[in-house]
């Protein structure tokens, strides 16, 4: 049975599978059943090792996303351990060859990807993806989730000492973390964990592969949080000082304006008095008729 037929079986024969070279149409559904953790399909198993590698390579290329080991095992009609060894051989072959592709492990799944070394060449003919800026605050929040997952927003804020809504929302937007469930506690707060995209972006196959977070790293995180709080406090102080200075200047301007008005009034009053005196004098000097 051809690789095309096996891919159609993975998709249960329904719909159309889009590939880079065309479409694989599923003409009929094949029966599948779960037996001892393996998906048993209605076609002969692939015995030849080279053919196993070819089938798995075709599946990974066609799917264009991560594929679970159990699905690869179903594609070759073999136990998962046989499929795992076939994938490992395929990974070694891609590493030894001067290929622009590689196979990446993501937990218990595998995906065919382009090598990062050829990114600059790819964007010459393809649109560059929108750059995602990870600030220190966002990275710090991401590291807490990665090492403490699943973790609630309250626990994150307890470690950081500040509100983390913006940082968590940004990580969800970037598809680096997701809501994995709810904590069985009052209010049922959301639990957050890292995604497959996180593993891809940081080049690790599993969260177990992350480097240990020792006391020094924890001290660094604490120091960064304290520095962040200090900067915010300084900003608030500067804003308060600017506000006070503006109020003082306004009050001074009002005082000066009042003084000028009073001085003008006094000058006007003096002029009126002088005019009245002059008029009285003129009247007194008039000769009697």
Backbone torsions as a table, in degrees:
resi	resn	phi	psi	omega
1	UNK	NA	137.5	-174.0
2	UNK	-75.7	163.6	176.5
3	UNK	-60.9	-33.6	179.0
4	UNK	-59.9	-45.3	-179.4
5	UNK	-65.1	-37.1	-179.2
6	UNK	-68.1	-37.9	177.5
7	UNK	-65.3	-40.8	177.8
8	UNK	-61.5	-36.2	179.6
9	UNK	-66.8	-37.1	178.0
10	UNK	-61.3	-36.9	-179.6
11	UNK	-85.9	8.3	179.1
12	UNK	61.3	23.2	174.8
13	UNK	69.5	6.9	-176.7
14	UNK	-102.8	139.2	176.7
15	UNK	76.6	-162.4	-177.7
16	UNK	-126.5	133.8	179.7
17	UNK	-95.9	118.9	180.0
18	UNK	-82.1	132.9	175.7
19	UNK	-126.7	173.4	-179.5
20	UNK	-72.4	-17.7	-177.0
21	UNK	-108.6	-9.2	-179.6
22	UNK	161.5	-149.5	-178.6
23	UNK	-123.4	139.6	173.9
24	UNK	-106.2	109.1	-176.4
25	UNK	-87.0	130.6	177.0
26	UNK	-86.4	111.8	-174.6
27	UNK	-83.2	-29.9	-179.4
28	UNK	-154.4	155.8	-179.6
29	UNK	-85.2	137.0	176.2
30	UNK	-103.8	145.1	-177.5
31	UNK	-75.0	139.6	178.3
32	UNK	-138.3	146.7	179.3
33	UNK	-146.5	152.0	178.5
34	UNK	-88.5	126.7	177.5
35	UNK	-144.2	113.9	-179.2
36	UNK	54.7	46.1	175.4
37	UNK	74.5	2.3	-179.6
38	UNK	-115.3	145.6	176.4
39	UNK	-90.4	112.6	-175.8
40	UNK	-95.6	116.3	-175.9
41	UNK	-106.3	159.9	-173.7
42	UNK	-86.4	60.1	170.1
43	UNK	-155.2	157.5	-175.8
44	UNK	-62.7	144.9	178.1
45	UNK	-69.4	153.3	177.3
46	UNK	-88.8	117.1	-175.2
47	UNK	-94.2	-37.0	-176.6
48	UNK	-70.3	130.8	-176.1
49	UNK	-63.4	-42.2	179.2
50	UNK	-63.7	-37.7	178.3
51	UNK	-68.5	-36.9	176.3
52	UNK	-59.4	-45.0	179.1
53	UNK	-62.7	-41.3	-179.4
54	UNK	-63.8	-41.9	179.7
55	UNK	-63.3	-48.4	-178.7
56	UNK	-63.4	-40.1	178.0
57	UNK	-60.6	-43.6	179.5
58	UNK	-63.9	-41.5	-180.0
59	UNK	-63.7	-47.9	-178.0
60	UNK	-63.6	-41.0	179.6
61	UNK	-65.0	-43.2	-176.5
62	UNK	-69.8	-44.0	-175.1
63	UNK	-67.5	-38.1	178.4
64	UNK	69.2	14.3	178.6
65	UNK	-146.8	-179.9	178.6
66	UNK	-70.9	139.4	-179.0
67	UNK	-122.8	130.5	-178.3
68	UNK	-67.9	151.6	-178.7
69	UNK	-59.6	-37.4	-178.4
70	UNK	-64.1	-31.7	178.4
71	UNK	-72.7	-37.4	177.3
72	UNK	-66.7	-38.0	177.3
73	UNK	-63.1	-38.8	178.5
74	UNK	-66.0	-34.5	-178.4
75	UNK	-64.3	-34.2	-179.5
76	UNK	-101.6	-1.3	178.0
77	UNK	66.2	34.4	-177.8
78	UNK	-128.9	164.3	175.8
79	UNK	-62.0	161.7	-177.6
80	UNK	-60.8	-35.9	-178.5
81	UNK	-64.1	-38.5	177.5
82	UNK	-65.9	-42.1	179.5
83	UNK	-64.7	-39.1	179.6
84	UNK	-61.1	-43.7	179.7
85	UNK	-65.5	-36.9	178.4
86	UNK	-65.4	-41.1	178.7
87	UNK	-65.0	-41.9	179.4
88	UNK	-61.7	-40.0	176.4
89	UNK	-63.8	-39.8	-179.9
90	UNK	-66.0	-40.1	178.6
91	UNK	-61.7	-44.7	179.3
92	UNK	-63.3	-38.7	-179.4
93	UNK	-64.8	-41.0	179.1
94	UNK	-68.5	-34.9	179.7
95	UNK	-69.6	-37.2	-177.7
96	UNK	-77.6	-28.2	-179.2
97	UNK	-86.5	154.5	176.7
98	UNK	-84.2	72.1	-176.7
99	UNK	-107.9	151.7	176.3
100	UNK	-86.2	-0.2	-179.4
101	UNK	-113.5	158.5	174.0
102	UNK	-150.5	160.2	178.1
103	UNK	-109.5	124.0	-176.0
104	UNK	-108.9	138.0	176.3
105	UNK	-93.6	131.6	178.2
106	UNK	-128.3	98.3	-173.2
107	UNK	57.8	-117.9	-179.0
108	UNK	-106.1	28.8	179.1
109	UNK	-128.7	164.5	-179.7
110	UNK	-133.9	148.4	-180.0
111	UNK	-143.3	141.3	175.1
112	UNK	-89.6	126.3	-176.6
113	UNK	-133.4	163.6	171.3
114	UNK	-81.5	148.5	179.9
115	UNK	-72.4	140.3	-178.0
116	UNK	-61.2	-26.2	-178.0
117	UNK	-62.5	-21.0	-176.3
118	UNK	-104.6	16.1	-178.8
119	UNK	-60.2	-46.3	-178.3
120	UNK	-60.9	-34.1	178.6
121	UNK	-72.0	-36.2	-177.2
122	UNK	-67.0	-40.5	-175.5
123	UNK	-72.9	-5.4	174.3
124	UNK	-72.2	-26.5	-178.8
125	UNK	-118.1	-9.7	179.6
126	UNK	-124.9	152.2	-180.0
127	UNK	-66.0	133.6	177.6
128	UNK	-69.3	133.9	179.7
129	UNK	-65.2	153.2	178.5
130	UNK	-61.2	127.1	-176.7
131	UNK	-70.4	129.9	178.4
132	UNK	-101.5	115.4	-177.5
133	UNK	-88.6	120.0	177.4
134	UNK	-104.3	103.6	179.0
135	UNK	-72.0	171.1	179.5
136	UNK	-60.7	-38.2	179.7
137	UNK	-63.6	-44.6	-179.5
138	UNK	-66.6	-42.8	178.2
139	UNK	-62.4	-39.8	179.4
140	UNK	-63.6	-43.9	177.8
141	UNK	-64.2	-40.8	179.2
142	UNK	-62.7	-40.0	-180.0
143	UNK	-65.5	-36.9	178.1
144	UNK	-64.7	-45.2	179.6
145	UNK	-63.8	-41.8	-177.5
146	UNK	-61.9	-40.3	-175.2
147	UNK	-89.6	-23.0	-176.2
148	UNK	-108.2	-0.1	-173.0
149	UNK	-60.3	148.7	-9.5
150	UNK	-73.1	142.3	-173.3
151	UNK	-140.1	147.5	179.0
152	UNK	-89.6	163.0	178.9
153	UNK	-64.0	-33.5	179.2
154	UNK	-64.5	-40.7	178.3
155	UNK	-66.4	-37.6	177.1
156	UNK	-61.7	-45.9	-178.7
157	UNK	-68.4	-29.2	177.3
158	UNK	-66.8	-38.2	179.3
159	UNK	-73.4	-44.2	-176.9
160	UNK	-79.4	-29.1	-179.9
161	UNK	84.0	3.5	179.3
162	UNK	-140.2	165.5	177.1
163	UNK	-62.4	142.0	-175.8
164	UNK	-128.1	18.4	-178.3
165	UNK	-58.2	-47.7	-176.9
166	UNK	-62.5	-45.7	-177.8
167	UNK	-63.4	-44.3	-179.5
168	UNK	-65.4	-44.0	179.5
169	UNK	-61.7	-38.1	178.9
170	UNK	-66.3	-40.1	179.0
171	UNK	-66.1	-37.2	176.2
172	UNK	-66.2	-41.1	178.7
173	UNK	-61.7	-36.8	179.5
174	UNK	-82.1	0.5	-179.9
175	UNK	60.9	34.1	175.7
176	UNK	-97.5	-25.8	174.3
177	UNK	-135.3	161.0	178.5
178	UNK	-149.5	163.9	178.9
179	UNK	-80.7	111.6	-173.8
180	UNK	-91.4	-15.0	-179.3
181	UNK	168.9	-164.0	-179.7
182	UNK	-127.5	141.4	178.6
183	UNK	-78.0	136.7	179.6
184	UNK	-79.6	76.7	-177.6
185	UNK	-151.2	165.8	179.0
186	UNK	-53.0	132.0	-178.7
187	UNK	86.9	-13.9	-179.4
188	UNK	44.1	63.2	-179.8
189	UNK	-64.9	149.8	-178.8
190	UNK	-71.7	144.1	175.7
191	UNK	-105.4	134.3	-177.8
192	UNK	-113.9	144.0	178.3
193	UNK	-143.8	167.6	-179.2
194	UNK	-82.1	157.8	-177.6
195	UNK	-103.8	176.2	174.0
196	UNK	-63.9	-33.3	178.7
197	UNK	-61.9	-34.8	176.1
198	UNK	-61.2	-45.8	179.5
199	UNK	-61.5	-42.0	179.9
200	UNK	-64.1	-47.3	-175.0
201	UNK	-64.0	-34.2	-175.4
202	UNK	-103.8	7.5	170.8
203	UNK	66.2	36.1	176.5
204	UNK	-122.4	147.8	-178.5
205	UNK	-84.6	-21.4	-177.5
206	UNK	-158.0	156.9	178.0
207	UNK	-65.2	-21.5	176.5
208	UNK	-68.5	-19.3	-179.8
209	UNK	-84.3	-4.7	178.7
210	UNK	-66.1	142.4	178.5
211	UNK	-63.9	148.6	-179.7
212	UNK	-61.7	140.5	177.0
213	UNK	-97.7	98.9	-177.3
214	UNK	-85.5	-179.1	-179.8
215	UNK	-57.7	-35.2	-178.6
216	UNK	-65.2	-43.3	179.5
217	UNK	-66.0	-38.9	178.2
218	UNK	-64.3	-38.5	177.8
219	UNK	-64.8	-36.7	178.6
220	UNK	-64.7	-43.3	178.6
221	UNK	-61.5	-43.4	179.9
222	UNK	-62.5	-43.1	-179.5
223	UNK	-63.6	-40.2	179.3
224	UNK	-65.0	-39.1	178.5
225	UNK	-65.0	-44.4	179.4
226	UNK	-62.2	-39.7	178.0
227	UNK	-64.3	-41.3	178.5
228	UNK	-61.6	-43.9	178.6
229	UNK	-63.6	-40.1	179.1
230	UNK	-63.0	-42.3	178.6
231	UNK	-62.5	-42.4	178.8
232	UNK	-63.6	-39.4	179.2
233	UNK	-64.4	-41.2	178.7
234	UNK	-64.8	-39.5	178.6
235	UNK	-63.0	-42.9	178.7
236	UNK	-64.0	-39.0	179.4
237	UNK	-63.7	-44.4	179.1
238	UNK	-63.2	-42.3	179.0
239	UNK	-62.8	-41.9	179.5
240	UNK	-64.5	-43.6	179.7
241	UNK	-63.3	-40.7	178.9
242	UNK	-63.7	-39.2	179.0
243	UNK	-65.2	-42.7	179.1
244	UNK	-64.4	-41.8	179.8
245	UNK	-62.8	-40.3	179.5
246	UNK	-65.2	-41.8	179.1
247	UNK	-63.9	-42.5	179.5
248	UNK	-62.3	-43.6	179.5
249	UNK	-63.2	-39.6	179.2
250	UNK	-64.8	-44.0	178.9
251	UNK	-62.7	-41.2	179.1
252	UNK	-62.1	-42.6	179.5
253	UNK	-62.7	-41.1	179.6
254	UNK	-64.6	-40.6	179.4
255	UNK	-63.5	-44.6	179.4
256	UNK	-62.3	-40.8	-179.6
257	UNK	-64.2	-41.5	178.9
258	UNK	-63.0	-42.0	-179.7
259	UNK	-63.5	-41.7	179.6
260	UNK	-64.4	-40.5	178.7
261	UNK	-62.9	-41.8	179.8
262	UNK	-64.5	-41.6	-179.5
263	UNK	-64.9	-41.1	178.6
264	UNK	-62.8	-40.7	179.8
265	UNK	-64.8	-41.1	179.7
266	UNK	-64.0	-43.6	179.2
267	UNK	-62.4	-40.7	179.5
268	UNK	-64.2	-42.6	178.9
269	UNK	-62.4	-43.2	179.6
270	UNK	-61.8	-41.9	179.7
271	UNK	-63.4	-39.7	-179.6
272	UNK	-66.7	-41.2	178.3
273	UNK	-62.7	-42.3	-179.8
274	UNK	-62.8	-40.6	179.6
275	UNK	-63.2	-42.1	179.9
276	UNK	-64.3	-42.3	179.5
277	UNK	-62.5	-42.6	179.8
278	UNK	-62.8	-39.6	179.8
279	UNK	-64.7	-43.4	179.3
280	UNK	-61.6	-42.1	-179.2
281	UNK	-62.7	-42.5	-179.6
282	UNK	-63.4	-40.4	179.6
283	UNK	-64.5	-41.1	-177.8
284	UNK	-65.7	-29.1	-176.5
285	UNK	-86.3	-9.1	-178.8
286	UNK	-66.1	132.2	179.8
287	UNK	-71.1	148.4	180.0
288	UNK	-72.8	141.7	-178.3
289	UNK	-71.5	NA	NA
